[in-house]
Amino acid sequence: MEMKRKDGRINLPSSGRPWFEWQPTKEDLQRGFKGWHYRGYLPHFDIPNVTQLVTFMLHDSFPASRRQEFETLLKSEEHSERYRQLEHWLERGHGDCWLRKPAVASRIEETLFSNNGMEYQLQSWVVMPNHVHLVVDVWNLPLAKMIQTWKGASARAANELLGRTGRFWQADYFDILIRDDDHLKKAISYIEANPTKAGLIKAQRNWPWSSARFRNQFNQLNIATDAQNTSPDRE
């Protein structure tokens, strides 16, 4: 079911959740916020002053030979179920997994930090071998533009490090609106547990490209120290 607003845009329901009412201002629309919309296969929710759980992945993480499997994943009507299936798929480690390389992973993390605290606020993140998870407070820059900026800058840097050209990231991305404080805590825990769940490391705070290493004894995030100085930049 679709519901059109007065401005002609289409709001899309998020399965299992109530409608989220949003009345865009003229400034919101000029900045590029679209509310519920489709971009490629997936529905996206993009408004200011919300917190989002986001996943974007390398372009070869869904190989053409397994297309029928991941197309079934994308067609799942339940948003949370689609996200669970996505994680199971990514844990298989398809593709070249360029983010396993410390220099590349470090560069991705540095890109995420480039305008942190100015245009958005990172709540949590992890760089995995073939994908990135993060929780971000969206302020005045649309999520779609934010991700486009991250992808563009990091792809150029990563390709240079790898001595290659061509596509680096998948064109689309997954996003889930954080509903409340409990949902936020679960999302952060889910993200920071990814490396241990995937068997990459025993203690999650020891993963070099995750917000977990910045948490103090009170579980508060302290990222005053530049990630460039705390992440290994080696092959």
Residue pairs with C-beta under 8 A, 6 or more apart in sequence:
1 13
2 10
2 11
2 12
3 10
3 11
3 13
3 19
4 10
4 11
5 11
5 35
7 24
7 29
9 34
9 35
9 37
10 36
10 37
11 19
11 22
11 35
11 36
12 36
12 37
12 38
12 43
12 45
13 19
13 36
14 20
14 36
14 43
14 45
14 79
14 177
15 77
15 78
15 79
15 80
16 78
16 79
16 80
17 79
17 177
17 179
20 36
20 45
20 177
22 35
22 47
24 33
24 35
24 47
28 47
28 48
31 48
31 140
31 141
31 142
32 142
32 144
32 145
33 46
33 47
33 48
33 142
34 44
34 46
34 142
34 144
35 45
35 46
35 47
36 43
36 44
36 45
37 43
37 44
37 46
38 44
39 144
39 172
40 171
40 172
41 74
41 172
42 74
42 172
42 173
42 174
43 79
44 143
44 144
44 173
44 175
45 52
45 175
45 177
46 138
46 142
46 143
46 144
46 175
47 138
48 138
48 139
48 140
48 142
49 138
49 139
50 137
50 138
50 177
50 178
51 123
51 135
51 136
51 137
51 138
51 177
51 178
51 184
52 135
52 136
52 138
52 143
52 175
52 176
52 177
52 178
53 133
53 134
53 135
53 175
53 176
53 178
53 187
53 191
54 133
54 134
54 135
54 136
54 143
54 147
54 173
54 174
54 175
54 176
55 83
55 86
55 90
55 131
55 132
55 133
55 173
55 174
55 175
56 131
56 132
56 147
56 150
56 151
56 169
56 170
56 173
56 174
57 90
57 130
57 131
57 132
57 169
57 170
58 95
58 96
58 97
58 98
58 99
58 130
58 131
58 168
58 169
58 170
59 95
59 167
59 168
59 169
59 170
59 171
60 94
60 95
60 96
60 130
61 89
61 90
61 94
61 95
61 130
61 131
61 170
62 70
62 89
62 94
62 170
63 94
63 95
66 94
69 89
70 89
73 82
73 85
73 86
73 89
74 82
76 82
76 85
79 176
80 176
82 174
83 174
83 176
86 174
90 128
90 130
90 131
91 197
91 198
93 129
93 130
94 130
95 130
97 129
97 130
98 104
98 130
98 158
98 162
98 168
99 105
99 108
99 127
99 128
99 129
99 130
99 131
99 132
100 129
101 161
101 162
101 235
102 208
102 231
102 232
102 233
102 234
102 235
103 161
103 233
103 234
103 235
104 158
104 161
104 162
105 127
105 208
105 209
105 231
106 208
106 209
106 227
106 228
106 231
106 232
106 233
107 154
107 157
107 158
107 161
108 127
108 132
108 154
108 158
108 209
109 125
109 127
109 209
109 227
109 231
110 227
110 228
110 231
111 150
111 153
111 154
111 157
112 122
112 125
112 132
112 134
112 150
112 227
113 122
113 223
113 226
113 227
113 228
114 153
116 122
116 223
119 139
119 140
119 141
119 146
120 136
120 137
120 138
120 139
120 141
120 146
121 136
121 137
121 139
122 134
122 135
122 136
122 137
122 211
122 223
123 134
123 135
123 136
123 137
123 184
123 188
123 211
123 221
124 133
124 134
124 135
124 187
124 188
124 191
124 192
124 211
124 221
125 132
125 133
125 134
125 135
125 191
125 210
125 211
126 132
126 133
126 134
126 191
126 192
126 194
126 195
126 207
126 209
126 210
126 211
126 212
127 209
127 210
128 194
128 195
128 198
128 200
129 200
133 190
133 191
133 194
134 191
135 178
135 184
135 187
135 188
135 191
136 143
136 146
138 146
143 175
147 173
151 168
151 169
154 168
154 169
155 167
155 168
155 169
158 168
159 165
159 166
159 168
176 187
178 184
178 187
188 211
191 210
191 211
192 204
192 210
192 211
192 212
193 204
194 210
195 201
195 204
195 207
195 210
196 202
196 203
196 204
196 207
200 207
201 207
204 210
204 212
205 212
205 213
205 215
206 213
207 213
208 230
208 231
208 232
209 231
211 221
211 223
213 230
214 221
214 222
214 223
214 225
215 221
215 222
216 222
